[in-house]
């Protein structure tokens, strides 16, 4: 088991970074930083600084919440964050400690 960090960046569909859609820009920055386990998750509803965003029929929002999440070693996440900081602007970023475990051929639990 290895200790690591989970990095989560909170965005909306309309967020832009360096003139690109924020998810595209952040994935490029993650790749440049050497992170390999990155997911982009689209929310169906959320509430933030600018109110409630929802996919309900009454509110056809085109600005739904987006989460970009990466899990890696503490060192890699910290380095990635340092490289990303100048580009993230007003994005909300959260990190927390995680235990990294990979199950498969080497663990005897086939």
Buried (B, 14 or more C-beta within 10 A) or exposed (E): EEEBBBBBBBBBBBBEBEEEBBBEBBBBBBEEBEBEEBEBEEBEEBEEEEEEBBEEEEEEBEBBBBBBBBBBBBEBBEBBBEEBEEBBEEBEEEBEEBEBEEEEEEEEEE
